Amino acid sequence: MKKSLIALAVLAASGAAMAQSSVTLFGVVDATYAYGSGSVSNKSQLTNSGYNSSRLGFRGVEDLGGGMSASFWLEAGLNNDNGTGGVTNTNNQAATSTGGGLTFNRRSTVSLNGGFGEVRLGRDYTPQFWNLTVFDPFGTNGVGTTQTLNSSLGGPTTIRASNSIGYFLPGNLGGFYGQAQYYMGENNSNAANKKDGNGLALRAGYANGPINAAIAFSETKFLTGNIKAVNLGGQYDLGVAKIMAHYNQDKISGGNDGKGFLIGGLVPVGAGEVRLAYSTYKIDTVGADPRSNKLALGYVHNLSKRTALYATYAHLTNKNGAAQALNGAVTGVNSNSNGYDFGIRHSF
């Protein structure tokens, strides 16, 4: 009888804990047929993430009471065209994985949440990246991605940072939002590059009704030259369409500067959406100033809430010595390149 009572008590306690906790498995599988053409060579491939980034993730939250909660988020990038995982790095410097195995390279964080906001520890998006992806009609995926990201001088922390300590403002500030992030390169104190990979980034914005706008700043330290990035972006919802734009500037101390912008929009059409954007990026160098300009047009057709078909076309022009190409093609200096994406995205 005593053992039964103890067992019932354990079950009751575990049931109470389970009622206050939840774990979710989620993911995206996005397959893309991608074709690129250039003046030197063309390329045809089955790849992934032409609309949304393919991923597999686990996230959970526990209610701690008193308005506080703890949560975790583990998210791995997938190359579903060949079954490999995404690359990552451990110190905000050179990549230290080849993508052969599954790594939680997209996000791996644990958080404490409350009325004070959120404190988040681990690998995560950098504040300076948010403006590039949120205010890009193509969401920084596929051949239509903003040219600012494709050409950026922002270095290894352009998108994500490892070993980060982040803080997010609470969501009840009348539309104002913001975050701060400090990340570490974790080098020995007696090393010549002891500060490599250390950085600080800030973002502040306002979203209310049809308006969303934000500005971000970051500096990442490197022995070869610190990288400073400043960007701002905005979106206005007209009802019949959303217009958006962003501007980005990267500066390497003692080195080159890079500047780029995007202007574009999203237009709902029946069960789908038309996406269009013009983006450009210029690198200021001695006597050259290479620039690449991209015009992109796409359409997404939603078969359901979780499944969509999509197609994107992009045309890239190079000037002043630039030689970028789309979807793996190779083009000559100052030559053009075209790219096409056709794919299917399923989320769960």
C-alpha beads as a LAMMPS data file, in Angstrom:
LAMMPS data file: protein, C-alpha beads

348 atoms
347 bonds

1 atom types
1 bond types

-500.0 500.0 xlo xhi
-500.0 500.0 ylo yhi
-500.0 500.0 zlo zhi

Masses

1 110.0

Atoms # bond

1 1 1 0.000 0.000 0.000
2 1 1 2.816 2.358 0.926
3 1 1 4.638 1.655 -2.389
4 1 1 1.423 2.297 -4.322
5 1 1 0.951 5.652 -2.613
6 1 1 4.541 6.598 -3.395
7 1 1 4.091 5.583 -7.048
8 1 1 0.874 7.618 -7.279
9 1 1 2.648 10.611 -5.798
10 1 1 5.495 10.313 -8.318
11 1 1 3.014 10.047 -11.191
12 1 1 1.106 13.052 -9.926
13 1 1 4.296 15.075 -9.607
14 1 1 5.444 14.120 -13.087
15 1 1 2.015 14.940 -14.472
16 1 1 2.173 18.395 -12.910
17 1 1 5.601 18.952 -14.411
18 1 1 4.435 17.768 -17.825
19 1 1 1.464 20.107 -17.668
20 1 1 3.865 23.006 -17.257
21 1 1 6.275 21.917 -20.017
22 1 1 6.084 21.298 -23.753
23 1 1 8.481 20.063 -26.431
24 1 1 7.861 20.513 -30.163
25 1 1 9.476 18.778 -33.131
26 1 1 9.432 20.989 -36.226
27 1 1 11.101 21.355 -39.575
28 1 1 11.137 22.374 -43.223
29 1 1 12.028 20.260 -46.262
30 1 1 12.572 22.431 -49.338
31 1 1 13.784 20.913 -52.620
32 1 1 14.939 23.191 -55.444
33 1 1 15.882 22.665 -59.051
34 1 1 18.368 25.489 -59.660
35 1 1 19.876 26.586 -62.969
36 1 1 22.467 29.275 -63.498
37 1 1 23.983 30.653 -66.693
38 1 1 27.097 32.760 -67.262
39 1 1 29.498 33.760 -70.024
40 1 1 32.021 31.077 -68.970
41 1 1 29.875 28.132 -67.847
42 1 1 26.368 27.131 -66.816
43 1 1 25.248 24.869 -63.982
44 1 1 22.188 22.712 -63.342
45 1 1 21.571 21.147 -59.937
46 1 1 19.046 19.797 -57.496
47 1 1 19.658 21.720 -54.298
48 1 1 17.564 22.976 -51.372
49 1 1 16.207 25.993 -49.513
50 1 1 15.071 28.005 -52.515
51 1 1 12.076 29.363 -50.580
52 1 1 12.638 28.484 -46.913
53 1 1 15.769 27.044 -45.332
54 1 1 15.530 23.275 -44.855
55 1 1 15.879 22.399 -41.190
56 1 1 15.066 20.011 -38.343
57 1 1 14.471 21.382 -34.888
58 1 1 13.369 20.806 -31.334
59 1 1 12.083 23.520 -29.040
60 1 1 10.557 23.460 -25.578
61 1 1 9.378 25.679 -22.763
62 1 1 8.809 25.180 -19.054
63 1 1 6.565 27.427 -16.985
64 1 1 8.471 28.407 -13.842
65 1 1 5.595 30.361 -12.339
66 1 1 5.413 34.010 -11.435
67 1 1 5.469 35.008 -15.114
68 1 1 8.826 33.341 -15.743
69 1 1 9.726 30.473 -18.055
70 1 1 12.768 28.604 -19.311
71 1 1 13.112 27.460 -22.899
72 1 1 15.487 25.799 -25.331
73 1 1 15.819 25.768 -29.117
74 1 1 17.945 23.318 -31.131
75 1 1 17.773 23.768 -34.908
76 1 1 19.899 21.999 -37.526
77 1 1 20.279 22.937 -41.173
78 1 1 19.611 20.149 -43.708
79 1 1 20.811 19.572 -47.250
80 1 1 17.919 17.320 -48.188
81 1 1 19.183 16.937 -51.750
82 1 1 22.109 14.826 -50.498
83 1 1 21.333 14.076 -46.848
84 1 1 24.142 16.084 -45.232
85 1 1 23.958 18.682 -42.498
86 1 1 24.897 22.355 -42.601
87 1 1 28.290 23.864 -41.799
88 1 1 29.009 25.734 -38.592
89 1 1 31.898 27.275 -36.683
90 1 1 32.864 27.233 -33.035
91 1 1 34.560 30.609 -32.622
92 1 1 33.100 33.147 -35.119
93 1 1 36.148 32.718 -37.318
94 1 1 36.681 30.041 -39.992
95 1 1 34.067 27.288 -40.468
96 1 1 35.035 24.190 -38.480
97 1 1 32.633 21.623 -39.936
98 1 1 32.175 20.383 -43.485
99 1 1 28.448 19.708 -43.341
100 1 1 28.868 15.930 -43.388
101 1 1 26.884 15.262 -40.221
102 1 1 23.881 16.798 -38.511
103 1 1 24.900 19.868 -36.491
104 1 1 22.672 22.381 -34.746
105 1 1 24.320 25.098 -36.797
106 1 1 21.261 27.303 -37.222
107 1 1 20.383 27.823 -33.572
108 1 1 21.283 26.158 -30.283
109 1 1 20.137 28.257 -27.337
110 1 1 18.739 28.127 -23.823
111 1 1 16.724 31.077 -22.485
112 1 1 15.207 32.573 -19.380
113 1 1 12.062 34.627 -20.038
114 1 1 9.991 36.965 -17.899
115 1 1 8.610 40.450 -17.544
116 1 1 12.171 41.727 -17.903
117 1 1 12.448 40.262 -21.407
118 1 1 14.580 37.323 -22.503
119 1 1 18.178 36.341 -21.814
120 1 1 19.377 33.895 -24.497
121 1 1 22.649 31.932 -24.503
122 1 1 24.225 29.975 -27.365
123 1 1 24.453 30.124 -31.162
124 1 1 21.901 32.450 -32.748
125 1 1 21.179 34.983 -35.486
126 1 1 23.114 38.212 -35.119
127 1 1 21.089 41.443 -34.723
128 1 1 22.650 42.888 -37.891
129 1 1 21.294 39.979 -39.957
130 1 1 17.660 40.453 -38.951
131 1 1 17.193 43.621 -41.031
132 1 1 18.577 41.901 -44.123
133 1 1 16.236 38.914 -43.930
134 1 1 13.045 40.492 -42.518
135 1 1 13.054 43.283 -45.115
136 1 1 13.918 41.065 -48.081
137 1 1 10.905 39.770 -50.108
138 1 1 12.886 36.561 -50.705
139 1 1 13.780 36.129 -47.033
140 1 1 17.497 35.726 -47.901
141 1 1 16.753 32.364 -49.557
142 1 1 17.255 31.221 -53.121
143 1 1 18.451 32.948 -56.252
144 1 1 16.500 36.135 -55.463
145 1 1 18.331 36.795 -52.183
146 1 1 19.441 40.384 -51.584
147 1 1 22.759 41.115 -53.258
148 1 1 23.859 42.745 -50.013
149 1 1 24.072 39.303 -48.382
150 1 1 25.723 37.634 -51.374
151 1 1 28.487 40.260 -51.523
152 1 1 28.752 41.278 -47.874
153 1 1 32.115 42.050 -46.285
154 1 1 30.610 41.282 -42.875
155 1 1 32.665 38.143 -42.280
156 1 1 31.737 34.979 -40.324
157 1 1 29.156 36.744 -38.133
158 1 1 27.134 38.209 -41.004
159 1 1 24.319 35.738 -40.257
160 1 1 24.994 33.931 -36.972
161 1 1 27.345 34.018 -34.012
162 1 1 28.496 31.235 -31.719
163 1 1 29.159 31.658 -27.993
164 1 1 26.692 34.529 -27.737
165 1 1 24.930 36.169 -24.816
166 1 1 21.789 37.934 -25.980
167 1 1 19.088 40.074 -24.430
168 1 1 15.660 40.854 -25.946
169 1 1 13.307 43.551 -24.720
170 1 1 9.862 42.387 -23.520
171 1 1 7.086 42.457 -26.092
172 1 1 4.766 44.885 -24.301
173 1 1 6.455 48.188 -25.111
174 1 1 3.868 49.671 -27.450
175 1 1 5.448 48.331 -30.620
176 1 1 9.068 49.056 -29.728
177 1 1 11.481 46.108 -29.807
178 1 1 15.189 45.624 -29.462
179 1 1 18.052 43.291 -28.690
180 1 1 21.700 43.300 -27.685
181 1 1 24.194 40.515 -28.291
182 1 1 27.768 39.930 -27.206
183 1 1 29.685 37.038 -28.744
184 1 1 33.108 35.564 -28.049
185 1 1 35.889 34.147 -30.206
186 1 1 37.252 32.245 -27.197
187 1 1 40.952 32.646 -28.022
188 1 1 43.724 32.407 -25.426
189 1 1 44.707 35.692 -23.786
190 1 1 48.341 35.416 -24.938
191 1 1 47.490 34.792 -28.597
192 1 1 48.198 37.440 -31.223
193 1 1 44.590 37.111 -32.387
194 1 1 43.149 36.979 -28.879
195 1 1 40.208 39.214 -29.827
196 1 1 39.334 37.545 -33.136
197 1 1 35.651 36.634 -33.234
198 1 1 34.655 38.864 -30.308
199 1 1 31.792 41.191 -31.112
200 1 1 28.929 43.361 -29.956
201 1 1 25.710 43.997 -31.855
202 1 1 22.566 46.046 -31.188
203 1 1 19.173 46.322 -32.885
204 1 1 16.169 48.559 -32.190
205 1 1 12.899 48.840 -34.046
206 1 1 9.228 49.748 -34.052
207 1 1 6.351 47.644 -35.401
208 1 1 2.765 48.833 -35.158
209 1 1 -0.067 48.472 -37.654
210 1 1 1.247 48.621 -41.213
211 1 1 4.700 49.914 -40.212
212 1 1 7.802 47.961 -39.263
213 1 1 11.239 49.613 -39.195
214 1 1 14.538 48.851 -37.477
215 1 1 18.200 49.844 -37.318
216 1 1 21.167 47.683 -36.310
217 1 1 24.857 48.108 -35.578
218 1 1 27.671 45.619 -34.972
219 1 1 31.432 45.411 -34.611
220 1 1 33.401 42.157 -34.796
221 1 1 37.095 42.229 -33.946
222 1 1 39.790 40.629 -36.100
223 1 1 43.561 41.029 -36.157
224 1 1 43.341 41.671 -39.905
225 1 1 40.843 44.510 -39.369
226 1 1 37.697 45.006 -37.320
227 1 1 34.431 44.767 -39.254
228 1 1 31.724 47.320 -38.542
229 1 1 28.242 46.944 -40.002
230 1 1 25.341 49.387 -39.935
231 1 1 22.004 48.684 -41.564
232 1 1 18.422 49.804 -41.463
233 1 1 15.259 48.506 -43.041
234 1 1 11.552 49.047 -43.179
235 1 1 8.260 47.682 -44.434
236 1 1 4.857 49.233 -45.060
237 1 1 1.727 47.149 -45.577
238 1 1 -0.601 48.814 -48.087
239 1 1 -3.137 46.002 -47.817
240 1 1 -2.909 45.147 -51.507
241 1 1 0.886 44.809 -51.232
242 1 1 3.811 45.109 -48.831
243 1 1 6.701 47.343 -49.847
244 1 1 10.068 46.983 -48.158
245 1 1 13.633 48.186 -48.362
246 1 1 16.958 47.970 -46.550
247 1 1 20.364 49.627 -46.664
248 1 1 23.606 48.110 -45.382
249 1 1 27.159 49.386 -44.969
250 1 1 30.179 47.262 -44.009
251 1 1 33.557 48.732 -43.154
252 1 1 36.807 46.870 -42.512
253 1 1 39.298 49.005 -40.561
254 1 1 42.318 49.569 -42.762
255 1 1 40.567 47.762 -45.624
256 1 1 37.628 47.959 -48.007
257 1 1 34.138 49.375 -47.514
258 1 1 30.960 47.818 -48.880
259 1 1 27.554 49.408 -49.442
260 1 1 24.316 47.923 -50.662
261 1 1 20.567 48.341 -50.705
262 1 1 17.358 46.583 -51.686
263 1 1 13.902 47.765 -52.634
264 1 1 11.085 45.320 -53.276
265 1 1 7.644 44.081 -52.427
266 1 1 5.187 41.235 -51.849
267 1 1 1.875 41.161 -53.706
268 1 1 -0.831 38.629 -52.701
269 1 1 -2.453 36.942 -55.717
270 1 1 -5.182 34.411 -54.943
271 1 1 -3.644 31.462 -53.091
272 1 1 -0.163 32.748 -53.794
273 1 1 2.176 35.702 -53.677
274 1 1 4.323 37.571 -56.180
275 1 1 7.799 38.556 -54.930
276 1 1 9.990 41.151 -56.582
277 1 1 13.196 42.968 -55.644
278 1 1 16.047 45.054 -56.980
279 1 1 19.255 44.886 -54.944
280 1 1 22.826 46.070 -55.377
281 1 1 26.145 45.980 -53.546
282 1 1 29.353 47.924 -54.236
283 1 1 32.810 47.361 -52.772
284 1 1 34.948 50.486 -52.504
285 1 1 38.497 49.542 -53.509
286 1 1 41.404 51.543 -54.867
287 1 1 40.684 52.267 -58.533
288 1 1 37.971 49.641 -59.013
289 1 1 34.721 49.811 -56.988
290 1 1 33.183 46.559 -58.342
291 1 1 29.376 46.484 -58.234
292 1 1 26.768 43.767 -58.810
293 1 1 23.085 44.573 -59.445
294 1 1 20.293 42.016 -59.272
295 1 1 16.674 42.073 -60.432
296 1 1 14.548 39.191 -59.109
297 1 1 10.959 38.109 -59.709
298 1 1 9.222 35.143 -58.117
299 1 1 5.882 33.518 -57.417
300 1 1 4.824 31.248 -54.545
301 1 1 1.634 29.158 -54.793
302 1 1 0.321 27.735 -51.513
303 1 1 -1.240 24.311 -51.952
304 1 1 -2.000 24.294 -48.202
305 1 1 -0.787 26.004 -45.041
306 1 1 2.296 23.771 -45.026
307 1 1 3.019 23.014 -48.690
308 1 1 3.938 25.456 -51.436
309 1 1 5.277 25.479 -54.993
310 1 1 7.539 28.311 -56.098
311 1 1 9.476 29.707 -59.044
312 1 1 12.053 32.527 -59.127
313 1 1 14.002 34.245 -61.891
314 1 1 16.959 36.573 -61.306
315 1 1 19.176 38.616 -63.626
316 1 1 22.566 39.846 -62.401
317 1 1 24.735 42.534 -64.007
318 1 1 28.377 43.150 -63.079
319 1 1 30.256 46.428 -63.389
320 1 1 33.705 47.872 -62.657
321 1 1 35.452 44.506 -62.531
322 1 1 32.836 42.428 -60.693
323 1 1 32.304 38.845 -61.857
324 1 1 29.570 37.335 -59.690
325 1 1 27.272 34.636 -61.066
326 1 1 24.051 32.931 -59.992
327 1 1 23.326 29.341 -58.917
328 1 1 26.873 28.084 -59.337
329 1 1 27.475 29.366 -62.871
330 1 1 30.695 31.168 -63.832
331 1 1 30.734 34.456 -65.699
332 1 1 33.462 36.790 -66.914
333 1 1 34.371 40.214 -65.580
334 1 1 31.604 42.740 -66.257
335 1 1 29.407 40.004 -67.781
336 1 1 25.824 39.095 -66.885
337 1 1 24.338 36.003 -65.265
338 1 1 20.827 34.531 -65.051
339 1 1 19.387 32.165 -62.469
340 1 1 16.212 30.121 -62.058
341 1 1 14.731 28.291 -59.051
342 1 1 11.793 25.852 -59.204
343 1 1 10.814 23.987 -56.063
344 1 1 8.483 22.619 -53.442
345 1 1 8.499 23.426 -49.739
346 1 1 6.826 21.371 -47.020
347 1 1 6.875 22.351 -43.352
348 1 1 5.886 20.349 -40.284

Bonds

1 1 1 2
2 1 2 3
3 1 3 4
4 1 4 5
5 1 5 6
6 1 6 7
7 1 7 8
8 1 8 9
9 1 9 10
10 1 10 11
11 1 11 12
12 1 12 13
13 1 13 14
14 1 14 15
15 1 15 16
16 1 16 17
17 1 17 18
18 1 18 19
19 1 19 20
20 1 20 21
21 1 21 22
22 1 22 23
23 1 23 24
24 1 24 25
25 1 25 26
26 1 26 27
27 1 27 28
28 1 28 29
29 1 29 30
30 1 30 31
31 1 31 32
32 1 32 33
33 1 33 34
34 1 34 35
35 1 35 36
36 1 36 37
37 1 37 38
38 1 38 39
39 1 39 40
40 1 40 41
41 1 41 42
42 1 42 43
43 1 43 44
44 1 44 45
45 1 45 46
46 1 46 47
47 1 47 48
48 1 48 49
49 1 49 50
50 1 50 51
51 1 51 52
52 1 52 53
53 1 53 54
54 1 54 55
55 1 55 56
56 1 56 57
57 1 57 58
58 1 58 59
59 1 59 60
60 1 60 61
61 1 61 62
62 1 62 63
63 1 63 64
64 1 64 65
65 1 65 66
66 1 66 67
67 1 67 68
68 1 68 69
69 1 69 70
70 1 70 71
71 1 71 72
72 1 72 73
73 1 73 74
74 1 74 75
75 1 75 76
76 1 76 77
77 1 77 78
78 1 78 79
79 1 79 80
80 1 80 81
81 1 81 82
82 1 82 83
83 1 83 84
84 1 84 85
85 1 85 86
86 1 86 87
87 1 87 88
88 1 88 89
89 1 89 90
90 1 90 91
91 1 91 92
92 1 92 93
93 1 93 94
94 1 94 95
95 1 95 96
96 1 96 97
97 1 97 98
98 1 98 99
99 1 99 100
100 1 100 101
101 1 101 102
102 1 102 103
103 1 103 104
104 1 104 105
105 1 105 106
106 1 106 107
107 1 107 108
108 1 108 109
109 1 109 110
110 1 110 111
111 1 111 112
112 1 112 113
113 1 113 114
114 1 114 115
115 1 115 116
116 1 116 117
117 1 117 118
118 1 118 119
119 1 119 120
120 1 120 121
121 1 121 122
122 1 122 123
123 1 123 124
124 1 124 125
125 1 125 126
126 1 126 127
127 1 127 128
128 1 128 129
129 1 129 130
130 1 130 131
131 1 131 132
132 1 132 133
133 1 133 134
134 1 134 135
135 1 135 136
136 1 136 137
137 1 137 138
138 1 138 139
139 1 139 140
140 1 140 141
141 1 141 142
142 1 142 143
143 1 143 144
144 1 144 145
145 1 145 146
146 1 146 147
147 1 147 148
148 1 148 149
149 1 149 150
150 1 150 151
151 1 151 152
152 1 152 153
153 1 153 154
154 1 154 155
155 1 155 156
156 1 156 157
157 1 157 158
158 1 158 159
159 1 159 160
160 1 160 161
161 1 161 162
162 1 162 163
163 1 163 164
164 1 164 165
165 1 165 166
166 1 166 167
167 1 167 168
168 1 168 169
169 1 169 170
170 1 170 171
171 1 171 172
172 1 172 173
173 1 173 174
174 1 174 175
175 1 175 176
176 1 176 177
177 1 177 178
178 1 178 179
179 1 179 180
180 1 180 181
181 1 181 182
182 1 182 183
183 1 183 184
184 1 184 185
185 1 185 186
186 1 186 187
187 1 187 188
188 1 188 189
189 1 189 190
190 1 190 191
191 1 191 192
192 1 192 193
193 1 193 194
194 1 194 195
195 1 195 196
196 1 196 197
197 1 197 198
198 1 198 199
199 1 199 200
200 1 200 201
201 1 201 202
202 1 202 203
203 1 203 204
204 1 204 205
205 1 205 206
206 1 206 207
207 1 207 208
208 1 208 209
209 1 209 210
210 1 210 211
211 1 211 212
212 1 212 213
213 1 213 214
214 1 214 215
215 1 215 216
216 1 216 217
217 1 217 218
218 1 218 219
219 1 219 220
220 1 220 221
221 1 221 222
222 1 222 223
223 1 223 224
224 1 224 225
225 1 225 226
226 1 226 227
227 1 227 228
228 1 228 229
229 1 229 230
230 1 230 231
231 1 231 232
232 1 232 233
233 1 233 234
234 1 234 235
235 1 235 236
236 1 236 237
237 1 237 238
238 1 238 239
239 1 239 240
240 1 240 241
241 1 241 242
242 1 242 243
243 1 243 244
244 1 244 245
245 1 245 246
246 1 246 247
247 1 247 248
248 1 248 249
249 1 249 250
250 1 250 251
251 1 251 252
252 1 252 253
253 1 253 254
254 1 254 255
255 1 255 256
256 1 256 257
257 1 257 258
258 1 258 259
259 1 259 260
260 1 260 261
261 1 261 262
262 1 262 263
263 1 263 264
264 1 264 265
265 1 265 266
266 1 266 267
267 1 267 268
268 1 268 269
269 1 269 270
270 1 270 271
271 1 271 272
272 1 272 273
273 1 273 274
274 1 274 275
275 1 275 276
276 1 276 277
277 1 277 278
278 1 278 279
279 1 279 280
280 1 280 281
281 1 281 282
282 1 282 283
283 1 283 284
284 1 284 285
285 1 285 286
286 1 286 287
287 1 287 288
288 1 288 289
289 1 289 290
290 1 290 291
291 1 291 292
292 1 292 293
293 1 293 294
294 1 294 295
295 1 295 296
296 1 296 297
297 1 297 298
298 1 298 299
299 1 299 300
300 1 300 301
301 1 301 302
302 1 302 303
303 1 303 304
304 1 304 305
305 1 305 306
306 1 306 307
307 1 307 308
308 1 308 309
309 1 309 310
310 1 310 311
311 1 311 312
312 1 312 313
313 1 313 314
314 1 314 315
315 1 315 316
316 1 316 317
317 1 317 318
318 1 318 319
319 1 319 320
320 1 320 321
321 1 321 322
322 1 322 323
323 1 323 324
324 1 324 325
325 1 325 326
326 1 326 327
327 1 327 328
328 1 328 329
329 1 329 330
330 1 330 331
331 1 331 332
332 1 332 333
333 1 333 334
334 1 334 335
335 1 335 336
336 1 336 337
337 1 337 338
338 1 338 339
339 1 339 340
340 1 340 341
341 1 341 342
342 1 342 343
343 1 343 344
344 1 344 345
345 1 345 346
346 1 346 347
347 1 347 348
